Amino acid sequence: MITLYVLMTYRETLMRLKEMERDNLIEIQSKSIVVTEKGKPFIRNICMAFDVLLQRKKPETQLFSMTV
């Protein structure tokens, strides 16, 4: 059961990161993720892709610390 959860979480995170890669905010490499110059102002958004609790509670969670 835990293995399935980790796999689902990994896939969801990767999907969010792929969208950011299409926007040229990051570059996904074989063993790393590189934030581009264009992506630096959005580093907080990029990090939010890894926040499993945040993603699971959407849309019921109101974010008080919004990004610009």
Buried (B, 14 or more C-beta within 10 A) or exposed (E): EEEEEEEEBEEBBEEBBEEBBEEEBBEEEEEEBEBBEEBEEBEEBBEBBEEBEEBEEEEEEEEEEEEE
